Amino acid sequence: MGMRNHEVVVVTGASAGVGRAIVREFAKTNARIGLLARGVDGLEAARREVEAAGGQALVLPTDVSDADAVERAASAVEEAFGPIDIWVNNAMVSVFSPAHLMTPAEFKRVTEVTYLGYVYGTLAALRRMRPRDRGVIVQVGSALAYRSIPLQSAYCAAKHAVMGFSEALFTELLHDGSNVRLCIVQLPAVNTPQFDWVLSRLPRRPQPVPPIFQPEVAAEAVVFAAHQDRRELYLGFSTVKAIAAERIAPRLADRYVAHMGYDAQQTDEPAHPDRKNNLWAPVPGDHGAHGAFDARARPWSAQFWLSKHRELVAAGVVVAGSLLGLSIAQRKRSARRSVFRAVFH
């Protein structure tokens, strides 16, 4: 689907982190955006940013684990702005903890938000897009949908579930000949505020597993995917390597993440004793898009540039291959002439 003026977009988890950056990226096109999240402070700040950029925004405080609430939000967006063109599922919660120390309620909560929230958002979008036979649903995924790591069992499981659900939906849309499009964007580690508010039982302060990317890189990838005919988009060489390792040598990958996964997810600082978490309720305040790792976060991804320009890159490879082949052929001909001259001089 090509970009149209004043696209109508819904973003879940819009108040902070990657979701906030996605909202800002869509706002550059003067989109009309439905903002879904629990944190009202962040939603209101996001609305002001959208309006300052020339777009329009509707604040819809929503817990995506409530299917009825998601449906009401979708109706409110269409009543205010018209048919939804793009729906981005992004809301998440997590727990940093060994699995054996987690409670059943914690597993349930992460599953309800990070997996079922995607299902409910997708269903709300499909109810509106299928009859119109147009629209795009973007699932914000993770390399952890392929390669799980220790201390995030509930989150990794939810991302695996999103992948399984989406793959099934791909086939159903193909079977029906539907023009509704679905894309999954698999993210690397991103510098977001979640590492300061995710429920954690770690002795040290949580961090994203390096290499770390700025949320704007993820947002650019999501907006790009929403306007391209891609089934799946990987962001960052680290994502590509994690997925490849799982496919090629899963037992070796198990040993690697078992060895490095604990330290890689923690800084050297001790955990704050009064740390707040957002598992059951949002942490008050406007937390923006960035976390505490700006000094270590990358503002650009070479892999994404190559993916975004893959046709150009492929053409360059063909040309280079042709020139290389020509060069080899020329050298062979020159060598044959030299031999001929040496023999028949």
N, C-alpha and C positions, 0 to 999 in steps of 0.2 A: 504494500500500500504506500503510495507516495505521500509526502508531507502535504497537508492542506492547511490553509489559514485557519487559525483559531481551533486547533485540535482540542478535543475534550479528552482529558487524561485523568485517570485515577491512580494514586500512588498510596500503597499501604506502608505503614512505618514511616510516614512522611515527616515526622517531627524532628528527627535527628539522624546523624550518621549517613549511610549510603542513601537512604530514602530522602533525606533533606537535600543532599547533593543532586539527586535525580530531579527533585522538584525545581531546583535552581536551573538545571540544564534545560528542562522543558520550558521554564519561564522565559528563556532567551528567545523562544519562538512565539511568544505571546499566547501561549496555550491557556485554556481554561481548565483548572486543575482541582479535582476533588482530593482533599488532604485527609487521610485516615490515619489515626494513631490514638493512643490513650492520653498522651501528654498535651494538655491544652496550651500550656505556655509555649512549647515548641511549635505547635500548630499555628498559633496566632503569629508568632515571629515568621514562620514560613509564609503565611498569607501576606504579611507586609512585604516580604522580599519579592514575592510573585507580582504584587501590584506595583511595586517600585520598578520592576522590569518591564511593565506594560501589559502583563497578563491579568487574569482574574482567578481567584481562588475561593473555595468553599471549605470552611473548617468543619470537620465532621468527627468529633471525638468518638472513637470506635475501638472496641476490643475485638480483634478479628477472630477470636475463638468463639464468638457469638454469631452464628450463621444468620439469625434474624436481623441483628444489628448491621451486618455487612450488606444484607439485602436492602435494608432501609437506607443505608448510605448511598448505594447505587441508584436507588430511585430518586433520592434527593439531588444527586449530581445531574441526572438526566432532566429532572424538573427545572433545575436552575440553568443548565448549560446546553441541553440537547443530547443527542445520541453519543454514547461513549465510544471514542475511537481506539483508545489504548488503555489497557488495564495493567498496572505493574504490581505484582505481588512481591513484597519485600519485607514485611514485618517479621520480627523474630524475637525470641528470648532464648537464653541458654543458661547452663549451669556448668561452672568449672569445678569438677569434683571427680574423684574415683567413683565408678559406678556403684560399688558396694556401700558407699557412704550416702548415696542419694535415697530419697524417699519415693514411694510410688506416686505420691501427689506431684512431686517435682517432675518426674518423667511424663506424667499425664499433662502437666501444664505446658512443658516445652513442646510436646507433640501437638497439643491443641492450637497453639499459636503458630509454631514454625512449620508444621505440616498441614493441619486441618485449616488453618487460616488461609493457606494458599488454595486449598480445595474450595472453601467457601467463596473466596474472591473469584476464583475461576468460574464457579457455577453462576455467580451473580453476573459475571461478564457474559457467559455463554447464553444465559436467558435473554439477553438483549441483543447480542451480536448474531446469533444463529438465525433468527427470523429475518434480519437485515442482510445476512450473508456477507458481512464484512466486519473488520475489527481485528485488533492484535492484542494478545495476552503475552506478557513477558514475565517469566519466572526468574527471580534473582536467586541463582543457585550458588554453589560453592564447589571448589575442588574436593571438599569433604563429602560431596555426594558420591564420589568414587573411592576415595582413600580416607578412611576414618583414622582418627588420631586419639591417643589416650586423653582422659580428663574432660572430654566433650561427647560422651556416648549418646546422650539424648539428642543433642543438636545434630551430630553426624547421622543418627538414625532418621531424624526428621528430613534432612536433606536427601538422604537415600530415598525416602518415601516420596518426596516431591518429584524426584527423577522418575521413579516407577509410575506414579500417577500420570505424569506428563507424557511419558512414552506411550502409555495406553491411549491417552487422549489424542496424541499425534495420529495413531492408526485409525481412530474413530472419525476424525476430521477428514482423513484421506478417503476412508470408505464412503463417507457421505458426499464426497466431492465439494466440501465446504470451502469457501473463501476466507473463513475465519482462520487467522494464523497464530501459531504458538511458537515461542522461542524461549530457550533457557540460556541465561548468561552465567557461566561458572566463574566465580570470583576467586582471587587469591586473598591473602591477608590484607586487610584495609584498616587504615588509621581512623577509627571511629570512637565515639564516647563509650561504646558498650563495655570496653575493658575496665572502665571505672564503675560500672553499675551492674554487671552481670553477677548473679549470686555465685560466690566463690568460696571454696574450702581450701584453697591453695595457701601455703605459708607465705608466699611472696606475691607481689602485685602482678596481676595478669597482663599479658601483652599479646599482640598478634604475632604469629610465627613468621619471622623474616624470610624473604624480603617483604616489606610493607609498602603498600601503595596508598596514595591519597584518595579520598572518596570521589573526587572529581573525575579520576580515571575510570572508576567503576560507573559513574553516572554517564560519562560520555559513551561507554560501551553499551549501556542499557538503551539510551536514546538512539544510538546507531542501530542496534538490533531491532528496535521497534519499527524502523523504516527500511529494513533489508529483508530479503527472503532467505533467512538463515534458520535452520532448525535448532542449532546450538552454537554458542560462541564461547570460546575459552579466552580468559583474560590473564595475561602474564605467563612467562616461561615457567614459573614455579607451578602454576596450575597444570600446564601441559606435562611437565615432568612428573607430577604427582599421579596424574591419570595414567601416563605411560608406565610408570613403575608398578602400579596396581595391576595393569593388564599383563605386563611381561613377567614380573617376578613378585607376586604378592607376599610370599613368605619372607623374602628378603626385605620387602617394604615393611612388613610387620616388625622385623627385628630392628630396622633403622628407626622407625618412629617410637618403638618401645625404648630405645636407647636415648634418643634426642628429644622426644616429645614433651617430657616433663620440664626440663630446663628451658626449652625453646618457647614455652608458653608463659614464662615468668621472668620478670626483671630481677635485678639484685636487691630491690627494695622490699622490706617486709610489708605484708598486707596491713592496711589501715584497720585498727580495731573497731572503728565506728563506721565502717564502710556500709553505704546504703545499696540496695539492689532493687531492680525493677521487675522481678519475676511475677509478683502478684499485683503490683500497682506501679504507675510511673513515678520516676524520681522527679520532684518539682523543679521548675526552672527551664530555661531555654539552653540546650546543650550544643546546638549547632551541628555541623557536619563532621568537624575534626575532633579526633581524640588527642591524647597527650604525646603523640609520637611524630610530630611534624618534622623534627630534626632528622629522623631516620626514614621518613616516608618518601617514596618516589612519585614525582608529579607526572610521569610519562611511562608508557610501556612500549618498548620496541616490538614485542610480540603482537600487541594489539594493532600497531601501525601496519605491520606486515599482513595481519589478518584483514584489516580494513581495506588494504590495497592489494588483495591477493591476486586479482586479475592482472594488475600492473606487474606484480612480482613474478607471476607465472610467465607473462610475456617476456620479461627480462631474462628469466631462466632459459626460455626457448631460444631467444636471440643469442645469449651467451653460449649456449650449447652449440648452436649452429656455427658461431664464429670459432669456437674451440675445435669443432669438427673440421671446419674449413682449414684452420691453421694446421691441424695434424695432417690433413690431406696434402696441403701445400708442402709441408716438411717432407712428407713421404715422396712426393713427386720430385722435389729438389734433390733428395738423397738418391733417387733412381737415376736422375740426370748426371749426378756426380759420379756414380758408379759407371754409367755408360761412357762418360768422358774418360774416366780413368782406364777403362778396359780398351777403348777404341781410339785413344789419343794417337 
